[in-house]
Amino acid sequence: MSAPVWSVDPRTGKQREQVAVEATADEVDRVVSAAHAARGALADRTVRAALLRTAADLLDAARDVLVEAADAETALGPARLNGELARTTYQLRSFADVVDDGGFLDIRIDHADPAQTPPWPDLRRHKVPLGVVAVYAASNFPLAFSVPGGDTASALAAGCPVVVKAHPDHPVTSELAAATLRRAAERVGLPTELIGVVHGFDAGLDLVRHPLVAAAGFTGSIRGGRALFDAAAARPVPIPFHGELGSLNPVVVTEAAAAERAEQLGAGLAGSMTLGVGQFCTKPGFVLAPAGETGDRLVTALTDAVSNTDPGVLLDHRMRDAFLAGILERAELPEVKAPVTPGAGSEHTVSAGFLTVPARLLATEGPHDILLEECFGPVTVVARYDDDADITAVLSRLQGNLTATVQISAAEAEEADGRAAALLAELTPLAGRVLVNGWPTGVAVAPAQHHGGPYPATTSTSTSVGGTAAERWLRPVTYQDTPAALLPPELREDNPLGLPRRVDGVREQRSPDPTG
C-alpha cells in the first residue's frame, strides 16, 4: 500500500491533513505517458503564450487561498508569500512575452553558396522542444520554484509538457497550484494532462528514470540533486539534468569599504543572512572581513543587528535538526567564536547568529573546512583576514556558487586597475552572478539575469531565472536542402510568422504577410 502524503504545520510539527498518497511506478508511468501523448497540443506558440498568461491570471485570482495554504505549510508569512506569488505570475507573463517574440528559437538561415570552400548547401536551423520535463519542486519557494514556478513556466514556454515531483513540505499548495494550471490549460483549449504532479521519494527516482522524460530541472540539496543527476546520467538514454544544488555565496569586504561604512555593512549583512530565516539559496553564508579596528566595527554592527532578529520557524523540523547539528559541529572548532550564538529559539524555532574565525585557518585543508560548506538557516561565517594574501588563499579553496559579492569603497570603485578589479577577477570564476556593493538575496526576473554557477551551485551552465531559462528545454535542428513545401513555417523564406532570425549572417525581422 502506498504511503500517505501529509501536510504538516512547521510551527507545531503536527500533521494537518492527508493530501495524497505516494505515487507508484505505474502511476508515474501513467502521468508521464499522458503528458507525452499531449505534447503536440503545445506546438502553437500563440496558444502557449495564452496558457502562460491565463495561468498567471488564475493564480492571481486564487491569491488568498494559495497564500493561506502556503503559509500554513511553510510558516514563511503572508507578506513574503504575497511577494513570491507576484514574482511567480510576473515570471509566467514574462515567458509569454518570450514566446511571442520568438527569438528563443534562434532561427538561422544560410542560403546555398557555391563560392564557399567547400560549397555550402542551403541550411536552416531552429530549436525544437525536447519533450516531457520532470520538475523537482524546491522546499523554500512553494510557488516561485515549485509547481507553478520558473522551471514549469520555462518548460511550457519552450513547448514541453511538465510533470512535477511535489515537495513534501507543501503538498496542499502544490495540488492547489497544479489545479489552477490545469484550469488555465482547459480555458485555452489545451489538454490538462500537460501538467502532471506526483508525490513521494521513490516517485522522484521513477520520474527521472522514465524513458519518456526528456530533461529534468531540480532545486534542492547537493545530496538529493547529485543522486538524481547520477540517475539521469545512468539511464540507457541519458538526459539533461539542470540542478541547483547548493551555494555558500561568499562576500569579500575590503579594508577601505569597512573603514568607509562598517556599520551599514554590518546591518545589511544581517538583513540578508536572516531574510526568510536564512532559507534563501542566495544567503551570504561566508564573509571575508578585515581583522583590526575596521573589521571590529563591522562585527559589532552585525552583532547588534542579528541580536535584534526574532527567532523563526524553518520549513520543517528535519531542517531544524540539521541546522542545530551543523551549528554545534562548527562552533566546537578551535578558535571559532560566536558573537551571537545561533541555535534553538524554542521547541519549534531557531535563533539567528554568526561565527567568526581567523581566515588563516581556512587557507589550507584542515578541520575547519566545514566552515566552507553551506549551512541552511540563519547563520553566516565571518572569516577575519590580515592581508590580501589571506583573501586569495581562501577564495582559491571555494567551490562553485550562485553568487559572489565584493563590498568596496567609493574610491576603489573609480580605480580600473586597483584592488577592486583584482577581486572581481578572483570572484568571477566562482559564481554565476557577481555583485558589487549589494547583497545577493533577491534574484530579479530579468532578461540579463543568470541564476546558476559552477558545480555544485548547478550541474549545467544554464540559468533557471530569466527568459533564457527556456533554452534548457530546447535542442537545435538544421534542415539541409529541404524543399520549401516541407519546411516548418519558422524556416520558410517569406517568414510568414514574422520571427526574428539571421539570414546569411545578417539579423532580420520581418512582419507577417498581412494577406496570409
Phi, psi and omega in degrees: 000137181291144180287145178288152175251118184253145166272130185239139177275111182292343179286337181234342185079007184264147177291138180263308181195153173278130186257321186197190169235155180295137184288137173279171178300322179295321180291321175300317179299319180296316182292316180294317181296321179294319178296317180298317182295333183269358191299330181297337180293343180269006184295328183280115182296326180298318179291322178299314179298320178296320177301312182296317180290321179293320177300317178298316180297317182289325175295318176299319181293332180265016187310308187300315181293316181295315181294319179298315180295315182295321178294319180297331184262343185235342183061024181281343175093146183299322182298310179298317185287327174297319176296321180293322178294320177299319177297319182296314182288325175299319180298317178299315180293325178296319178290330173298320177296321177299317179297315179300318183295318177081357181297336181295344178286344175050055184286130179223130179235124173242113180290157178303137183218097181291347181281344179288157178239112351290167182301145178270136166280176173284121184235132181222121188236140168210185182245144182235155181294147179285322186134207184295130178252128172272127180244130179253112188291149180271151178286320193272354176227087186293351179238301190290337177233031180229220190307311180263018190276197189297321179295317179295312182299315182290325178293314177298321178299323180285349181096022183251131170296162185229136167238119185260131168271107185294148177278138183295345181282344180213063183291325179295313178301320180297315181292320178297316180294318180297318179298323178294317178296322179291324176297322177297317179299315180298320183295327180262010174085024179254154177293137179291341181293351178294342179235109180245155178224135174230155180239150172114145181299310181296327178298326178297320177289317178300324182294310183291339180269351186294133185295341179268355174278127188257344180193166181217146174235134187223141169227120182173213186277161176298316183298309182293318181295321181292324178297318179289321177301314180295322178295321179295322180284335184273355178299155172305323171241099181299153180232157175297136178233109182260095185248137169255115194250322183176154184201136177272332178054066185294150176233134174246124177253118180286160178303317182293323178294318179296320178296325185282321188205050183303318183294318178296319180294319179298317179292319180295319178297317179301316180296321182287317185284340179258357181301131181062032183057038175068023186253021174272142178293344180254017177302133175288101186264358181207129185229129172262112182235151184293147167284170178091189190297319182293319176294324177299320179297318178297314181297321178296316178295320178296319178300313181298315184291317181291325179298334181267010179269128180290150172302153181223168180261128174280170189296330174202168184287336175297317178294323178299314180297319180294321178297312182296320179293321179295320178296315181300316181296321181286318185292338182277354181289149179300139176067009173270129180240158180233088176305324170230116187280116174285150181172207183280126175276318176203196182297332185237001183240171173228153177253146181282156177189184176207160182242151173237153181204145173295132183299331183300333181287347181254359185287338179225162182300138180179189184295342181276003184298336179297338178290346178263015177247148181297136172239109187288117182139182188278072179211148170221163178247127178253110178264123184268118183259152178266328183203179182297330180296323176299316180299310182298319182296318182288316180300327182293346183258357183279147173278183181291151184221160172290318183224160169214138188232143171234131176256117184236167179275168177299321180293319180295330180294341182263359185258099185298331182245022184268198184296324181298317179297321179295320179294319176301320178295326178284327184277330185304319179292348187267346192209162177272340177224124181249125183250146173239122177056043174218188176233143193284339180294134187103116182237104183295135175275091187220155183303326183270004183290145170228114177247090183179183180174176179300151179305139009268010177303311174216164182263002178216177180268006184274168175256150174256001179231141181098164186302327182286355176298335179294336182297339180298334189252021181233158172222146180281145174226133177248133174257130182247128176049043184268129179305144185305321183294340183262354182285147169300150181306327182297337187249007182285153188300321185277001177050060186297338181267357178065040185269147173293142181197167173251126179241119183052041175083357183251130178292134185220143172224124179240152174273152177299151177293116183297342180276352179078000000 
